Amino acid sequence: MDTVSAPSAKQSSQQPAAGEPLRPAAITAEGIGKLWLLAAAAVVVLALVAALIYSGAAATRQLSDPGALTRWGLPAAKAVHNLALAAVIGSLVFAVAIVPKRLHRSRKSDQQDDSPEHPAFTRVLALAAGAAIAWTLAAVAVLVLSFSDISGLPLSGDAGYTSALVGYMTDIATGQAWLAITIVAAIVATLIFGVRSLTALAFTLVLATVGGLLPMALTGHSAGGDDHYGAVNSIGLHLLGVCLWVGGLIALAFLSGTLGSKDIAKQVLKRYSALALISFFLVFFSGLINAGIRITSLDQIASEYGALVVFKTLATLLLGAIGFMHRQWIVPQLGTKSAARVLWQLIAVELLIMAAISGVAVALARTAPPTPEELPPDASPARILTGYELPPELAGSAWITTWRWDWLWVAFTLIVGIAYLIGVVRIRRRGDSWPIARAASWIVGLLALTYVTSGAPAVYGMVLFSAHMLDHMALTMVVPLFLVLGAPVTLALKALPPRQDGSRGPREWILWLVHSTYSKIITHPLFAAANFAGSIIIFYYSPAFGFALREHVGHELMNVHFLLTGYLFVLSMIGQDPVPYRAPFPLRLVLLFATMAFHAFFGVALTSSTSLLQASWFGSMGRDWGLSAMDDQRLGGAIMWGVGEIPTLCVAIGVALMWSRTDARETKRKDRAADRNKDAELAAYNDMFARLAQRDEQVTRTPSQAPTDSSRNQGDTP
């Protein structure tokens, strides 16, 4: 790795040489000037004002007008909030996965390494700290102004207004969401100032992403509509893609001039380009899906909401084209100054276009969509409870034809599926082999995961306990079986190249996770088995079941939990991926049969139960078809008892086969060793027994041959 020194103040500020005219926003081969960030901020303001005027979102209200300060201040505060949050996430991504932490690569651990920090790492954390402060202040402003907007009361400092504001933060969902965002932002800002290790920064990144984006996805337009789950998941993916893309671009522009050698700059740009490619697809397709939920006919495209959506879509496509130019033409030729200058010019253009999109996006969130989002006054019980109309009776072809796409899991399966296939192609081109059966198993597992999260089991699992139990069993016992056999971690470690500059890429983070204390705990067979069996009791006989039925977050957490629980259990039994500890085969069989008996016991308990689980949900669905809620619960117990044992039995057979093959390999190894040393181990073993036998013979013969004192005395007697 080339050694670079921290840039001087003159270099980092991009000052021109003496005698040249001052160009505060100059673009050179080393980067772009700082004022380009200010120019982007100005574009955000202009785009926001223009979009608000066009849509009328900031116009004076006829009733309960909160005043001009709130009508214009709230969108401005949200724009600052969104950009600051994106900058925090983007800069933390750069710190933990893109730029090297140290100037010199070291074999020491992250805590023990005391070598100087790389200037890019120091600078990107400075950006993260400043953005986190701005995020916190903007979140406070949005919290206060959103109350003024919803209540229709101008800002005031009297006791009544303050009391109502406190009630808004504690009792109203929107106020609770923005209060949570404010708390998370303050915690993230504190952590950024207080920690420096990559592991702690990675935790901070996860906290900022989940705590910052999730409340935003659950409020606003996505909280209503005919497809609540689709709207929330698509806008969540959209926000994630935007933060990674926009935040990464802000970090990249802020790092201008601090990347050091051209080799490091090229690596950083290539890594960001790969991240931006994934983000582009997330942003574009999730945006189309969310717009499709809000715009249900072609004539609605001409509305103010539709026009803003069209602008965002076209601008996103333009950014995608610029990104394609980066990846295909500019980055491979970074050895020349002309190519580097063109690259930074394109990045500056991207920054301005993204700024315009950001301003329009805030105005779009303030614009009423053309499709009403309120529940109709004659909504059915199923619509009130689940957000969807009651599906037809579950029979025959409905198992195949009924779908309601869960875009979160669809995106997950597409990303990991494509990544897996890329890994297979990469190692095969390198000349290594990868079993086709493993790849097929992985693809089958992903298809099964898509079906159980978006197909009939997921749709009917919201209204039938039996379908829910089938969905649960498939998610925790069938899908993980195929995914584990695909050995994704082994493939990733073979396909991903190790980083040479001291930064942590995907391969390094995978190795860290595999060898972490956390992995030692959750992958231990005893913990995996206890979690696999015990979490069922905890889930169904606690408020967690009701939370998963009534709340979108609870539903997705349930899916994640049961998928991971099953995956870790199967991994500890028959997995090929590396884990800190492998149990002996006899213990694995004991754990398998124990969990099988536990599932049977729980299934029998459900079939014989006389009390209905979550009666306020399953008993109030208003179904006029199928079994009664109580009989359907008994059917669910039978499904758990019968269907749930089949995958466990398959895993037990797999353990027995692995045991047999391991013994066969050990026998062959010993036979080969015996052939090489002419049974030296066996000969030594036999010699040992021969010596022991000879010693025993000497010990038993010696007392009979030696005369005793009594015999000598008797011989002397006449």
For each residue, the residues with C-beta under 8 A, 3 or more apart:
1: 100 104 105 264 500 501 502
2: 260 261 263 264
3: 103 104
4: 103 118 119 260 261 264
5: 119
6: 119 122 258
7: 11 12 119 257 258
8: 11 12
9: 12 13
10: 13 15
11: 7 8 14 15 30 257
12: 7 8 9 257 258
13: 9 10 33 34
14: 11 26 28 30 31 32 33 34 256 257
15: 10 11
16: 20 21 22 23 26
17: 20
18:
19:
20: 16 17 23
21: 16
22: 16
23: 16 20 26 33
24: 33 35
25: 32 33 35 36 39
26: 14 16 23 32 33
27: 31 32 33 36 341 344 345 348
28: 14 31 32 341 344
29: 337 338 340 341 344
30: 11 14 256 257 340
31: 14 27 28 253 255 256 257 344
32: 14 25 26 27 28 36 253 256 344 347 348
33: 13 14 23 24 25 26 27 36 256
34: 13 14 37 38
35: 24 25 38 39
36: 25 27 32 33 39 40 253 348 351
37: 34 40 41 250 253 254 351
38: 34 35 41 42
39: 25 35 36 42 43 352
40: 36 37 43 44 351 352 354 355
41: 37 38 44 45 83 355
42: 38 39 45 46
43: 39 40 46 47 352 355 356 359
44: 40 41 47 48 79 83 355 356 358 359
45: 41 42 48 49 76 79 359
46: 42 43 49 50 356 359
47: 43 44 50 51 355 356 357 358 359 360 363
48: 44 45 51 52 75 76 79 359 360 362 363
49: 45 46 52 53 359
50: 46 47 53 54 359
51: 47 48 54 55 57 308 359 360 362 363 364
52: 48 49 55 56 57 58 72 75 363 366
53: 49 50 56 58
54: 50 51 304 307 308 363
55: 51 52 304 305 308 363 364 366 367
56: 52 53 59 304 367
57: 51 52 75 363 366 367
58: 52 53 71 72 75 366
59: 56 71
60: 65 68 71
61: 64 65 66 71 152
62: 65
63: 152
64: 61 151 152 153
65: 60 61 62 71 152
66: 61 69 70 71 148 149 151 152 153 154 155
67: 70 71 148 154 155
68: 60 71 72
69: 66 72 73 154 155
70: 66 67 73 74 145 148 149 154 155
71: 58 59 60 61 65 66 67 68 74 149
72: 52 58 68 69 75 76
73: 69 70 76 77 141 145
74: 70 71 77 78 142 145 146 148 149 366
75: 48 52 57 58 72 78 79 362 363 366
76: 45 48 72 73 79 80
77: 73 74 80 81 138 141 142 145
78: 74 75 81 82 138 142 362 365
79: 44 45 48 75 76 82 83 358 359 362
80: 76 77 83 84 134 138 141
81: 77 78 84 85 135 138 139 141 142
82: 78 79 85 86 358 361 362
83: 41 44 79 80 86 87 246 250 358
84: 80 81 87 88 131 132 134 135 138
85: 81 82 88 89 131 135 185 208 212 213 243 247
86: 82 83 89 90 242 243 246 247 250
87: 83 84 90 91 127 128 131 134 135 247 250 251
88: 84 85 91 92 128 131 132 135 188 192 208 212 247
89: 85 86 92 93 205 208 209 212 243 244 247
90: 86 87 93 94 243 244 246 247 248 249 250 251
91: 87 88 94 95 124 125 127 128 131 247 250 251 254
92: 88 89 95 96 128 192 201 204 205 208
93: 89 90 96 97 98 205 244 247 248 251 275
94: 90 91 97 98 99 120 124 248 251 252 255 268 272
95: 91 92 98 99 101 121 124 125 128 198 201
96: 92 93 198 201 202 205 504
97: 93 94 271 503 504 505 506 509
98: 93 94 95 268 271 272 275 503
99: 94 95 118 120 121 124 255 259 268 503
100: 1 103 105 118 120 121 264 501 502 503
101: 95 110 117 118 121 198 502 503
102: 105 106 113 115 116 117 118 121 502
103: 3 4 100 115 116 117 118
104: 1 3 115 116 502
105: 1 100 102 500 501 502
106: 102 113 115 502
107:
108: 112 113
109: 112 113
110: 101 113 197 198 199
111: 197
112: 108 109
113: 102 106 108 109 110
114:
115: 102 103 104 106
116: 102 103 104
117: 101 102 103 121 122
118: 4 99 100 101 102 103 121 122 260
119: 4 5 6 7 122 123 258 260
120: 94 99 100 123 124 255 258 259 260 264 268
121: 95 99 100 101 102 117 118 124 125
122: 6 117 118 119 125 126
123: 119 120 126 127 254 255 258
124: 91 94 95 99 120 121 127 128 251 254 255
125: 91 95 121 122 128 129 192 196 201
126: 122 123 129 130
127: 87 91 123 124 130 131 250 251 254
128: 87 88 91 92 95 124 125 131 132 192
129: 125 126 132 133 189 192 193
130: 126 127 133 134
131: 84 85 87 88 91 127 128 134 135
132: 84 88 128 129 135 136 185 188 189 192 208
133: 129 130 136 137 189
134: 80 84 87 130 131 137 138
135: 81 84 85 87 88 131 132 138 139 185 188 189 212
136: 132 133 139 140 182 185 186 189
137: 133 134 140 141
138: 77 78 80 81 84 134 135 141 142
139: 81 135 136 142 143 178 181 182 185
140: 136 137 143 144 182
141: 73 77 80 81 137 138 144 145
142: 74 77 78 81 138 139 145 146 178 181
143: 139 140 146 147 169 175 178 179 181 182
144: 140 141 147 148 155 165
145: 70 73 74 77 141 142 148 149 155
146: 74 142 143 149 150 174 175 178
147: 143 144 150 151 153 164 165 168 169 175
148: 66 67 70 74 144 145 151 152 153 154 155
149: 66 70 71 74 145 146 152
150: 146 147 168 172 174
151: 64 66 147 148 164 168
152: 61 63 64 65 66 148 149
153: 64 66 147 148 156 161 164
154: 66 67 69 70 148
155: 66 67 69 70 144 145 148 161
156: 153 161
157: 161 162
158: 161 162
159: 162 163
160: 163 164
161: 153 155 156 157 158 164 165
162: 157 158 159 165 166
163: 159 160 166 167
164: 147 151 153 160 161 167 168
165: 144 147 161 162 168 169
166: 162 163 169 170
167: 163 164 170 171 172
168: 147 150 151 164 165 171 172 174 175
169: 143 147 165 166 172 175 176 178 179
170: 166 167 175 176 179
171: 167 168 175 176
172: 150 167 168 169 175 176
173: 176 177 218 219 223
174: 146 150 168 177 178 219
175: 143 146 147 168 169 170 171 172 178 179
176: 169 170 171 172 173 179 180
177: 173 174 180 181 215 216 218 219
178: 139 142 143 146 169 174 175 181 182 215
179: 143 169 170 175 176 182 183
180: 176 177 183 184 211 215
181: 139 142 143 177 178 184 185 211 212 215 216
182: 136 139 140 143 178 179 185 186
183: 179 180 186 187
184: 180 181 187 188 207 208 211 212
185: 85 132 135 136 139 181 182 188 189 208 212
186: 136 182 183 189 190
187: 183 184 190 191 207 211
188: 88 132 135 184 185 191 192 204 207 208 211 212
189: 129 132 133 135 136 185 186 192 193
190: 186 187 193 194
191: 187 188 194 195 200 203 204 207
192: 88 92 125 128 129 132 188 189 195 201 204
193: 129 189 190
194: 190 191
195: 191 192 200 201 204
196: 125 200 201
197: 110 111 200 201
198: 95 96 101 110 201 202 504
199: 110 202 203 512
200: 191 195 196 197 203 204
201: 92 95 96 125 192 195 196 197 198 204 205
202: 96 198 199 205 206 509
203: 191 199 200 206 207
204: 92 188 191 192 195 200 201 207 208
205: 89 92 93 96 201 202 208 209
206: 202 203 209 210
207: 184 187 188 191 203 204 210 211
208: 85 88 89 92 132 184 185 188 204 205 211 212
209: 89 205 206 212 213 240 243
210: 206 207 213 214
211: 180 181 184 187 188 207 208 214 215
212: 85 88 89 135 181 184 185 188 208 209 215 216 243
213: 85 209 210 216 217 236 239 240 243
214: 210 211 217 218 236 553
215: 177 178 180 181 211 212 218 219
216: 177 181 212 213 219 220 235 239
217: 213 214 222 232 233 235 236 239
218: 173 177 214 215 222 223 232 552 553
219: 173 174 177 215 216 222 223
220: 216 223 235 365
221: 224 225 231 235 294 365 369 373
222: 217 218 219 225 228 231 232 234 235 290
223: 173 218 219 220 228 231 232
224: 221 228 231 373 374
225: 221 222 228 231 293 294 371 373
226: 293 371 388
227: 230 231 293 388 404
228: 222 223 224 225 231 232 387 552
229: 232 233 387 404 406 552 555
230: 227 233 234 289 293 404 405 406 407
231: 221 222 223 224 225 227 228 234 235 290 293
232: 217 218 222 223 228 229 235 236 552
233: 217 229 230 236 237 406 407 408 556
234: 222 230 231 237 238 286 287 289 290 293 407
235: 216 217 220 221 222 231 232 238 239 286 290
236: 213 214 217 232 233 239 240 408
237: 233 234 240 241 282 286 407 408 411
238: 234 235 241 242 282 283 286 287 290
239: 213 216 217 235 236 242 243
240: 209 213 236 237 243 244 282
241: 237 238 244 245 278 279 280 281 282 283 286
242: 86 238 239 245 246 279 283 361
243: 85 86 89 90 209 212 213 239 240 246 247
244: 89 90 93 240 241 247 248 275 276 278 279 282
245: 241 242 248 249 275 276 279 280 283 319 354
246: 83 86 90 242 243 249 250 354 358
247: 85 86 87 88 89 90 91 93 243 244 250 251
248: 90 93 94 244 245 251 252 272 275 276 279
249: 90 245 246 252 253 272 276 347 350 351 354
250: 37 83 86 87 90 91 127 246 247 253 254 351
251: 87 90 91 93 94 124 127 247 248 254 255
252: 94 248 249 255 256 268 269 272 347
253: 31 32 36 37 249 250 256 347 348 351
254: 37 91 123 124 127 250 251
255: 31 94 99 120 123 124 251 252 258 259 268
256: 14 30 31 32 33 252 253 344
257: 7 11 12 14 30 31
258: 6 7 12 119 120 123 255
259: 99 120 255 264 265 268
260: 2 4 118 119 120 264 265
261: 2 4 264 265
262: 265 266 334 335 340
263: 2 266 267
264: 1 2 4 100 120 259 260 261 267 268 501
265: 259 260 261 262 268 269 334 340
266: 262 263 269 270 331 334
267: 263 264 270 271 501
268: 94 98 99 120 252 255 259 264 265 271 272
269: 252 265 266 272 273 326 331 334 343
270: 266 267 273 274 331
271: 97 98 267 268 274 275 505
272: 94 98 248 249 252 268 269 275 276
273: 269 270 276 277 323 326 327 331
274: 270 271 277 278
275: 93 98 244 245 248 271 272 278 279
276: 244 245 248 249 272 273 279 280 323 326
277: 273 274 280 281 323 327
278: 241 244 274 275 281 282 415
279: 241 242 244 245 248 275 276 282 283
280: 241 245 276 277 283 284 316 319 320 323
281: 241 277 278 284 285
282: 237 238 240 241 244 278 279 285 286 411
283: 238 241 242 245 279 280 286 287 316
284: 280 281 287 288 313 316 317 320
285: 281 282 288 289
286: 234 235 237 238 241 282 283 289 290 407 411
287: 234 238 283 284 290 291 309 312 313 316
288: 284 285 291 292 313
289: 230 234 285 286 292 293 407
290: 222 231 234 235 238 286 287 293 294
291: 287 288 294 295 309 313
292: 288 289 295 296
293: 225 226 227 230 231 234 289 290 371
294: 221 225 290 291 305 309 369 370 371
295: 291 292 300 301 303 305 306 309 369 370 371
296: 292 300 370 371
297: 300
298: 301
299: 302
300: 295 296 297 303 305 306 370 371
301: 295 298 306 307 309 310
302: 299 306 307
303: 295 300 306 307 370
304: 54 55 56 307 308 367
305: 55 294 295 300 308 309 364 367 368 369 370
306: 295 300 301 302 303 309 310 370
307: 54 301 302 303 304 310 311
308: 51 54 55 304 305 311 312 360 363 364 367
309: 287 291 294 295 301 305 306 312 313 364
310: 301 306 307 313 314
311: 307 308 314 315 360
312: 287 308 309 315 316 357 360 361 364
313: 284 287 288 291 309 310 316 317
314: 310 311 317 318
315: 311 312 318 319 353 356 357 360
316: 280 283 284 287 312 313 319 320 357
317: 284 313 314 320 321
318: 314 315 321 322 353
319: 245 280 315 316 322 323 350 353 354 357
320: 280 284 316 317 323 324
321: 317 318 324 325
322: 318 319 325 326 346 349 350 353
323: 273 276 277 280 319 320 326 327 350
324: 320 321 327 328
325: 321 322 328 329 330 346
326: 269 273 276 322 323 329 330 331 343 346 347
327: 273 277 323 324 331
328: 324 325 332
329: 325 326 332 333
330: 325 326 333 334 339 342 343 346
331: 266 269 270 273 326 327 334 343
332: 328 329
333: 329 330 336 339
334: 262 265 266 269 330 331 339 340 343
335: 262 339
336: 333 339 340
337: 29 340 341
338: 29 341 342
339: 330 333 334 335 336 342 343
340: 29 30 262 265 334 336 337 343 344
341: 27 28 29 337 338 344 345
342: 330 338 339 345 346
343: 269 326 330 331 334 339 340 346 347
344: 27 28 29 31 32 256 340 341 347 348
345: 27 341 342 348 349
346: 322 325 326 330 342 343 349 350
347: 32 249 252 253 326 343 344 350 351
348: 27 32 36 253 344 345 351 352
349: 322 345 346 352 353
350: 249 319 322 323 346 347 353 354
351: 36 37 40 249 250 253 347 348 354 355
352: 39 40 43 348 349 355 356
353: 315 318 319 322 349 350 356 357
354: 40 245 246 249 319 350 351 357 358
355: 40 41 43 44 47 351 352 358 359
356: 43 44 46 47 315 352 353 359 360
357: 47 312 315 316 319 353 354 360 361
358: 44 47 79 82 83 246 354 355 361 362
359: 43 44 45 46 47 48 49 50 51 79 355 356 362 363
360: 47 48 51 308 311 312 315 356 357 363 364
361: 82 242 312 357 358 364 365
362: 48 51 75 78 79 82 358 359 365 366
363: 47 48 51 52 54 55 57 75 308 359 360 366 367
364: 51 55 305 308 309 312 360 361 367
365: 78 220 221 361 362
366: 52 55 57 58 74 75 362 363
367: 55 56 57 304 305 308 363 364
368: 305
369: 221 294 295 305 373
370: 294 295 296 300 303 305 306
371: 225 226 293 294 295 296 300
372:
373: 221 224 225 369
374: 224
375: 379 383 384
376: 379 383
377:
378:
379: 375 376 383 384
380: 383 384 389 390 622
381: 384 385 620 621 622
382: 385 386 388 389 390 463 621 622 623
383: 375 376 379 380 386 387 388 389 390
384: 375 379 380 381
385: 381 382 550 617 620 621
386: 382 383 462 463
387: 228 229 383
388: 226 227 382 383 391 404 462
389: 380 382 383
390: 380 382 383 463 621 622 623
391: 388 394 398 402 459 460 463
392: 398 625
393: 398 625 626
394: 391 398 399 402 456 460 464 467 626
395: 398
396: 399
397: 400 401
398: 391 392 393 394 395 401 402 456
399: 394 396 402 455 456
400: 397 456
401: 397 398
402: 391 394 398 399 455 456 459 460
403: 454 455 456 459
404: 227 229 230 388 454 458 459
405: 230 410 454
406: 229 230 233 409 410 453 454 458
407: 230 233 234 237 286 289 410 411
408: 233 236 237 411 412 556
409: 406 412 413 449 450 453 454 559
410: 405 406 407 413 414 450 454
411: 237 282 286 407 408 414 415
412: 408 409 415 416
413: 409 410 416 417 446 447 449 450
414: 410 411 417 418
415: 278 411 412 418 419
416: 412 413 419 420 446 488
417: 413 414 420 421 442 443 446
418: 414 415 421 422
419: 415 416 422 423
420: 416 417 423 424 439 442 443 486 488 491
421: 417 418 424 425 439
422: 418 419 425 426 495
423: 419 420 426 427 491 492 494 495 496
424: 420 421 427 428 434 439 491 495
425: 421 422 428 429
426: 422 423 429 430 495
427: 423 424 430 432 433 434 491 494 495
428: 424 425 431 432 433 434
429: 425 426
430: 426 427
431: 428
432: 427 428 494
433: 427 428
434: 424 427 428 438 439 491 494
435: 438 439
436: 439 440
437: 440 441 485
438: 434 435 441 442 485 486 487 491
439: 420 421 424 434 435 436 442 443 486
440: 436 437 443 444
441: 437 438 444 445 482 483 485 486
442: 417 420 438 439 445 446 482 483 485 486 488
443: 417 420 439 440 446 447 486
444: 440 441 447 448 482
445: 441 442 448 449 479 480 481 482 483 485 486
446: 413 416 417 442 443 449 450 483
447: 413 443 444 450 451
448: 444 445 451 452 474 478 479 482
449: 409 413 445 446 452 453 475 479 483 563
450: 409 410 413 446 447 453 454 455
451: 447 448 454 455 457
452: 448 449 455 457 458 471 474 475 478 479
453: 406 409 449 450 458 475 559
454: 403 404 405 406 409 410 450 451 458
455: 399 402 403 450 451 452 458 459
456: 394 398 399 400 402 403 459 460 467
457: 451 452 460 461 467 468 470 471 474
458: 404 406 452 453 454 455 461 462 471
459: 391 402 403 404 455 456 462
460: 391 394 402 456 457 463 464 467 468
461: 457 458 464 467 468 470 471 472
462: 386 388 458 459 468 549
463: 382 386 390 391 460 467 618 621 623
464: 394 460 461 467 468 618 626 632
465: 468 469 613 618 629 632 633 635 636
466: 469 470 627 632 633 635 636 639
467: 394 456 457 460 461 463 464 470 471
468: 457 460 461 462 464 465 471 472 636
469: 465 466 472 473 636 637 639 640
470: 457 461 466 467 473 474 636 639 643
471: 452 457 458 461 467 468 474 475
472: 461 468 469 475 476 562 640
473: 469 470 476 477 478 639 640 643 644 647
474: 448 452 457 470 471 477 478 479
475: 449 452 453 471 472 478 479 559 562 563 566
476: 472 473 479 480 532 562 563 565 566
477: 473 474 480 481 566 644 647 648
478: 448 452 473 474 475 481 482 647
479: 445 448 449 452 474 475 476 482 483 563 566
480: 445 476 477 483 484 563 566 567 569 570 571
481: 445 477 478 484 485 566 570 647 650 651
482: 441 442 444 445 448 478 479 485 486
483: 441 442 445 446 449 479 480 486 488 567
484: 480 481 487 567 570 571 574 575 577
485: 437 438 441 442 445 481 482 574 576
486: 420 438 439 441 442 443 445 482 483 491
487: 438 484 490 491 575 576 577
488: 416 420 442 483 491 492 577
489: 492 493 510 514 577 578
490: 487 493 494 576 577 578
491: 420 423 424 427 434 438 486 487 488 494 495
492: 423 488 489 495 496 506 507 510
493: 489 490 496 507 510 511 578
494: 423 427 432 434 490 491
495: 422 423 424 426 427 491 492
496: 423 492 493 505 506 507 510
497: 507
498: 505 507 508
499: 502 503 504 505 507 508
500: 1 105
501: 1 100 105 264 267
502: 1 100 101 102 104 105 106 499
503: 97 98 99 100 101 499 508
504: 96 97 198 499 508 509 512
505: 97 271 496 498 499 508 509
506: 97 492 496 509 510
507: 492 493 496 497 498 499 510 511
508: 498 499 503 504 505 511 512
509: 97 202 504 505 506 512 513
510: 489 492 493 496 506 507 513 514
511: 493 507 508 514 515
512: 199 504 508 509 515 516
513: 509 510 516 518 519
514: 489 510 511 519 578 579 580
515: 511 512 519 580
516: 512 513 519 520
517: 520 521
518: 513 521 522
519: 513 514 515 516 522 523 579 580
520: 516 517 523 524 580 581
521: 517 518 524 527
522: 518 519 527 528 531 568
523: 519 520 527 528 568 571 572 579 580 581
524: 520 521 527 528 572 580 581
525: 528 529 572 573 581 583 587 588 591
526: 529 530 583 591
527: 521 522 523 524 530 531
528: 522 523 524 525 531 532 565 568 569 571 572
529: 525 526 532 533 569 572 591 594 595
530: 526 527 533 534
531: 522 527 528 534 535 565 568 569
532: 476 528 529 535 565 566 568 569 595
533: 529 530 536 537 594 595 598 599
534: 530 531 537 538
535: 531 532 538 539 561 562 565
536: 533 539 540 599 602
537: 533 534 540 541 602
538: 534 535 541 542 544
539: 535 536 542 544 545 548 558 561
540: 536 537 545 613
541: 537 538 545
542: 538 539 545
543: 546 547
544: 538 539 547 548 554 558
545: 539 540 541 542 548 549 613 614
546: 543 549 550 614 617
547: 543 544 550 551 554
548: 539 544 545 551 554 555 557 558
549: 462 545 546 554 555 614 617
550: 385 546 547 554 617
551: 547 548 554 555
552: 218 228 229 232 555 556
553: 214 218 556 557
554: 544 547 548 549 550 551 557 558
555: 229 548 549 551 552 558 559
556: 233 408 552 553 559 560
557: 548 553 554 560 561
558: 539 544 548 554 555 561 562
559: 409 453 475 555 556 562 563
560: 556 557 563 564
561: 535 539 557 558 564 565
562: 472 475 476 535 558 559 565 566
563: 449 475 476 479 480 559 560 566 567
564: 560 561 567 568
565: 476 528 531 532 535 561 562 568 569
566: 475 476 477 479 480 481 532 562 563 569 570
567: 480 483 484 563 564 570 571
568: 522 523 528 531 532 564 565 571 572
569: 480 528 529 531 532 565 566 572 573 595
570: 480 481 484 566 567 573 574 575 651
571: 480 484 523 528 567 568 574 575 577 579
572: 523 524 525 528 529 568 569 575 579 583 588
573: 525 569 570 588 591 592 651 654 655
574: 484 485 570 571 651 654 655 658
575: 484 487 570 571 572 579
576: 485 487 490
577: 484 487 488 489 490 571
578: 489 490 493 514
579: 514 519 523 571 572 575 582
580: 514 515 519 520 523 524
581: 520 523 524 525
582: 579
583: 525 526 572 587 588 591
584: 587 588
585: 588 589 655 656 658 659 662
586: 589 590
587: 525 583 584 590 591
588: 525 572 573 583 584 585 591 592 655
589: 585 586 592 593 652 655 656
590: 586 587 593 594
591: 525 526 529 573 583 587 588 594 595
592: 573 588 589 595 596 648 651 652 655
593: 589 590 596 597 652
594: 529 533 590 591 597 598
595: 529 532 533 569 591 592 598 599 648
596: 592 593 599 600 645 648 649 652
597: 593 594 600 601
598: 533 594 595 601 602
599: 533 536 595 596 602 603 640 641 644 645 648
600: 596 597 603 604 641 645
601: 597 598 604 605
602: 536 537 598 599 605 606 637 640
603: 599 600 606 607 637 638 639 640 641 642 644
604: 600 601 607 608 637 641
605: 601 602 608 609 637
606: 602 603 609 633 634 636 637 640
607: 603 604 634 637 638 641
608: 604 605 634 637
609: 605 606 613 633 634 637
610: 630
611: 615
612: 615 618 619 629 630 633
613: 465 540 545 609 618 633
614: 545 546 549 617 618
615: 611 612 618 619 620 629
616: 619 620
617: 385 546 549 550 614 620 621
618: 463 464 465 612 613 614 615 621 629 632 633
619: 612 615 616 629
620: 381 385 615 616 617
621: 381 382 385 390 463 617 618 629
622: 380 381 382 390
623: 382 390 463 626
624:
625: 392 393
626: 393 394 464 623 632
627: 466 631 632 635
628: 631 632
629: 465 612 615 618 619 621 632 633
630: 610 612 633 634
631: 627 628 634 635
632: 464 465 466 618 626 627 628 629 635 636
633: 465 466 606 609 612 613 618 629 630 636 637
634: 606 607 608 609 630 631 637 638
635: 465 466 627 631 632 638 639
636: 465 466 468 469 470 606 632 633 639 640
637: 469 602 603 604 605 606 607 608 609 633 634 640 641
638: 603 607 634 635 641 642
639: 466 469 470 473 603 635 636 642 643 644
640: 469 472 473 599 602 603 606 636 637 643 644
641: 599 600 603 604 607 637 638 644 645
642: 603 638 639 645 646
643: 470 473 639 640 646
644: 473 477 599 603 639 640 641 647 648
645: 596 599 600 641 642 648 649
646: 642 643 649 650
647: 473 477 478 481 644 650 651
648: 477 592 595 596 599 644 645 651 652
649: 596 645 646 652 653
650: 481 646 647 653 654
651: 481 570 573 574 592 647 648 654 655
652: 589 592 593 596 648 649 655 656
653: 649 650 656 657
654: 573 574 650 651 657 658
655: 573 574 585 588 589 592 651 652 658 659
656: 585 589 652 653 659 660
657: 653 654 660 661
658: 574 585 654 655 661 662
659: 585 655 656 662 663
660: 656 657 663 664
661: 657 658 664 665
662: 585 658 659 665 666
663: 659 660 666 667
664: 660 661 667 668
665: 661 662 668 669
666: 662 663 669 670
667: 663 664 670 671
668: 664 665 671 672
669: 665 666 672 673
670: 666 667 673 674
671: 667 668 674 675
672: 668 669 675 676
673: 669 670 676 677 681
674: 670 671 677 678 679 680 681 682
675: 671 672 678
676: 672 673
677: 673 674 680 681
678: 674 675 683
679: 674 682 683
680: 674 677 683 684
681: 673 674 677 684 685
682: 674 679 685 686
683: 678 679 680 686 687
684: 680 681 687 688
685: 681 682 688 689
686: 682 683 689 690
687: 683 684 690 691
688: 684 685 691 692
689: 685 686 692 693
690: 686 687 693 694
691: 687 688 694 695
692: 688 689 695 696
693: 689 690 696 697
694: 690 691 697 698
695: 691 692 698 699
696: 692 693 699 700
697: 693 694 700 701
698: 694 695 701 702
699: 695 696 702
700: 696 697 703 704
701: 697 698 704 705
702: 698 699 705 706
703: 700 706
704: 700 701
705: 701 702
706: 702 703
707: 711 712
708: 711 712
709: 712 713
710: 713 714
711: 707 708 714 715
712: 707 708 709 715 716
713: 709 710 716 717
714: 710 711 717
715: 711 712
716: 712 713
717: 713 714
718:
